[in-house]
Amino acid sequence: MRLYVCVPLLLGAACGKASKDDVGEPAPAPVAHDALPTPAKAEPFSLAVVEVAEPPKTKRKEFSGITFVTESERFIVSYSRADVYSLFAGRQVRYQGELYEPELQAVVGPHLRPGMVALADPTGEDLYLSISAAQRVCGQVVTGLHPENTKQGGEPFHRFQTRGKTHHLFAQEMPEAGAYQVRLRHLEVNPDFAPAMPVSMAIPVSPVWLDEIKSVDGCIE
């Protein structure tokens, strides 16, 4: 198993190669960077445990996403159990966030849009230390194969390029090469990562998590 192929494989979620039809309709013109809307205010710098719901066992509509559980509240942060926050499943985190009211029909309960989320008690076995607040950006997905004379020779890679920077790309569904408007979150790699058991993988450089992926004609930088 290789991290660069698909992070959700670590989380028990199915992953696949997405076509441009899967990730959104092409936009009529290039788009520029924009920001997430400002929601209602919530308490910053709080502690919570990340809980990932079990997969539904029946055909009934059940919540199967992710919540942040504090001493007094349970916040809904994602309706997908394979979202990036599942990297910290069962762990206590420090987080900033803002409450918001979902526009569409939703599970009853407070909804939280996380900002920065970081492990409260990281160890050398944790590959990632934190997840940044989300940004809306436009960039280019680049795909290819690693050179044969490298450790990962002949294996596929996905990169995301924006504003002159190249990032190691993670997503629930890997998009094809092309221009996309996305919601991006940076993953902070642990510089002291030292797993107890040897792992056959490459440590990602400048990794990012993408979702809400929409194909566009190009990006205005």
C-alpha positions as CSV (number, residue, x, y, z in Angstrom):
1,M,0.0,0.0,0.0
2,R,1.4,3.4,-1.0
3,L,0.3,6.7,0.5
4,Y,0.8,8.5,-2.7
5,V,-1.9,6.4,-4.4
6,C,-4.7,7.1,-2.0
7,V,-4.8,8.1,1.7
8,P,-8.3,6.8,2.2
9,L,-7.0,3.3,1.8
10,L,-5.5,3.8,5.3
11,L,-9.0,4.7,6.5
12,G,-11.0,1.8,5.2
13,A,-12.6,3.9,2.5
14,A,-12.9,2.9,-1.2
15,C,-10.9,5.0,-3.7
16,G,-10.9,5.1,-7.4
17,K,-9.8,7.2,-10.3
18,A,-12.2,9.9,-11.0
19,S,-13.0,11.2,-14.5
20,K,-13.7,14.9,-15.1
21,D,-17.4,14.0,-15.3
22,D,-17.1,12.7,-11.7
23,V,-15.5,15.8,-10.3
24,G,-17.5,18.5,-11.9
25,E,-18.7,20.2,-15.1
26,P,-16.2,22.4,-17.0
27,A,-16.5,26.1,-16.2
28,P,-16.9,28.5,-19.2
29,A,-13.9,30.6,-18.3
30,P,-10.7,30.5,-16.1
31,V,-11.3,31.2,-12.4
32,A,-9.3,32.9,-9.7
33,H,-8.7,32.1,-6.1
34,D,-11.4,32.9,-3.7
35,A,-12.1,32.5,0.0
36,L,-14.5,30.4,2.1
37,P,-17.5,32.4,3.3
38,T,-17.3,33.7,6.9
39,P,-19.7,31.7,9.1
40,A,-21.0,32.3,12.6
41,K,-18.4,32.6,15.5
42,A,-17.4,29.7,17.7
43,E,-15.0,29.1,20.5
44,P,-11.4,28.8,19.2
45,F,-8.6,26.6,20.5
46,S,-10.7,23.8,22.0
47,L,-10.0,20.1,22.7
48,A,-12.0,17.3,21.2
49,V,-11.8,13.6,20.3
50,V,-12.3,12.8,16.6
51,E,-15.0,10.1,16.1
52,V,-15.5,8.3,12.8
53,A,-18.9,6.7,12.5
54,E,-19.2,3.0,11.6
55,P,-20.4,2.2,8.1
56,P,-24.2,1.9,7.9
57,K,-25.3,-1.7,8.6
58,T,-28.8,-1.3,7.1
59,K,-30.3,0.5,4.1
60,R,-31.8,3.1,6.4
61,K,-30.4,6.5,6.2
62,E,-27.8,6.8,9.0
63,F,-25.1,9.3,9.8
64,S,-21.8,7.9,8.7
65,G,-19.5,10.9,8.9
66,I,-17.1,12.5,11.4
67,T,-17.7,14.3,14.6
68,F,-15.6,16.3,17.1
69,V,-16.6,15.3,20.6
70,T,-15.9,17.7,23.5
71,E,-16.7,17.4,27.2
72,S,-20.1,19.1,26.5
73,E,-20.9,18.8,22.8
74,R,-20.7,16.7,19.7
75,F,-20.0,18.7,16.5
76,I,-20.7,17.4,13.1
77,V,-17.7,18.2,10.9
78,S,-18.2,16.0,7.8
79,Y,-20.8,13.7,6.3
80,S,-18.0,11.4,4.9
81,R,-16.2,9.0,7.1
82,A,-13.3,9.1,4.6
83,D,-12.7,12.8,5.0
84,V,-9.2,14.1,5.9
85,Y,-10.1,14.3,9.6
86,S,-10.3,10.5,9.8
87,L,-6.5,10.6,9.8
88,F,-6.9,11.5,13.4
89,A,-9.7,9.0,14.3
90,G,-9.9,8.2,18.0
91,R,-7.3,10.9,18.8
92,Q,-7.6,14.1,20.9
93,V,-7.0,17.2,18.8
94,R,-6.7,20.9,19.4
95,Y,-8.8,22.8,16.9
96,Q,-10.2,26.2,15.8
97,G,-13.5,26.3,14.0
98,E,-16.6,28.2,13.4
99,L,-20.2,27.1,13.6
100,Y,-22.5,27.3,10.6
101,E,-26.0,26.5,9.5
102,P,-26.1,23.9,6.6
103,E,-28.0,25.1,3.6
104,L,-29.4,21.7,2.7
105,Q,-31.3,19.1,4.7
106,A,-28.9,17.8,7.4
107,V,-28.6,15.8,10.6
108,V,-29.9,17.7,13.6
109,G,-27.0,19.0,15.7
110,P,-24.4,21.7,15.7
111,H,-22.2,21.9,12.6
112,L,-18.6,22.9,12.8
113,R,-16.4,24.1,9.9
114,P,-12.9,23.3,11.3
115,G,-10.0,25.7,10.9
116,M,-6.6,24.4,12.0
117,V,-6.7,20.9,13.6
118,A,-3.7,19.5,15.3
119,L,-2.9,16.4,17.4
120,A,-2.9,17.2,21.1
121,D,-0.4,14.4,21.9
122,P,1.6,13.5,18.8
123,T,4.2,10.8,18.9
124,G,7.0,9.6,16.6
125,E,4.6,7.1,15.0
126,D,2.3,9.9,13.7
127,L,3.1,10.8,10.1
128,Y,0.9,13.9,10.2
129,L,0.7,16.5,13.0
130,S,-1.9,18.9,11.8
131,I,-4.4,19.8,9.1
132,S,-4.7,23.4,8.0
133,A,-7.8,25.5,7.5
134,A,-9.4,25.1,4.0
135,Q,-8.7,27.4,1.1
136,R,-10.4,27.7,-2.2
137,V,-7.7,27.6,-4.9
138,C,-7.4,26.9,-8.6
139,G,-4.5,24.8,-9.8
140,Q,-3.2,22.1,-12.1
141,V,-3.3,18.4,-11.5
142,V,-0.2,16.7,-13.0
143,T,0.1,12.9,-13.3
144,G,2.8,10.6,-14.5
145,L,5.2,7.8,-13.5
146,H,8.2,8.0,-11.3
147,P,11.6,7.5,-13.2
148,E,12.8,4.0,-13.4
149,N,16.1,4.8,-11.6
150,T,14.2,5.9,-8.4
151,K,12.9,3.9,-5.4
152,Q,9.4,4.2,-6.7
153,G,10.4,3.7,-10.4
154,G,7.5,3.1,-12.7
155,E,4.8,3.8,-10.2
156,P,2.2,6.5,-10.8
157,F,2.1,9.9,-9.0
158,H,-0.3,12.7,-8.7
159,R,0.8,16.3,-8.0
160,F,-1.1,19.6,-7.6
161,Q,0.5,22.8,-8.8
162,T,-0.7,26.2,-7.8
163,R,1.0,29.6,-7.5
164,G,4.4,28.2,-8.5
165,K,4.3,25.5,-5.9
166,T,4.1,21.7,-6.4
167,H,2.3,19.6,-3.8
168,H,1.9,15.8,-3.1
169,L,-1.8,15.2,-3.9
170,F,-4.3,13.2,-1.7
171,A,-8.0,12.9,-2.4
172,Q,-10.9,10.5,-1.9
173,E,-11.0,10.2,-5.7
174,M,-7.9,11.1,-7.7
175,P,-8.7,13.5,-10.6
176,E,-7.2,13.2,-14.0
177,A,-4.6,15.7,-15.2
178,G,-6.1,19.1,-15.9
179,A,-7.1,22.4,-14.3
180,Y,-9.4,22.4,-11.3
181,Q,-10.9,24.7,-8.7
182,V,-10.7,22.9,-5.3
183,R,-10.9,23.1,-1.6
184,L,-7.4,22.5,-0.3
185,R,-6.0,21.7,3.1
186,H,-2.3,21.3,3.9
187,L,-1.1,18.3,5.9
188,E,1.9,19.0,8.2
189,V,4.4,16.1,8.1
190,N,6.0,15.0,11.3
191,P,9.8,15.7,10.9
192,D,10.4,13.1,13.7
193,F,8.3,10.4,12.1
194,A,9.8,7.1,13.3
195,P,7.4,4.2,13.1
196,A,8.0,1.2,15.3
197,M,7.7,-1.2,12.3
198,P,9.5,-0.5,9.0
199,V,7.1,0.9,6.3
200,S,7.5,0.6,2.5
201,M,6.4,4.0,1.5
202,A,7.8,7.4,0.5
203,I,7.3,10.3,2.9
204,P,5.2,12.9,1.0
205,V,6.6,16.3,0.3
206,S,4.3,19.3,0.9
207,P,1.1,17.1,0.9
208,V,-2.3,18.6,0.4
209,W,-5.8,17.1,0.6
210,L,-8.3,18.1,-2.1
211,D,-12.1,17.9,-2.2
212,E,-15.0,19.8,-3.8
213,I,-13.1,19.3,-7.0
214,K,-14.5,21.2,-10.1
215,S,-13.0,21.0,-13.6
216,V,-12.3,24.5,-15.1
217,D,-10.8,25.7,-18.4
218,G,-7.8,27.3,-16.7
219,C,-6.6,29.3,-13.7
220,I,-5.9,33.1,-13.4
221,E,-2.8,33.5,-11.2
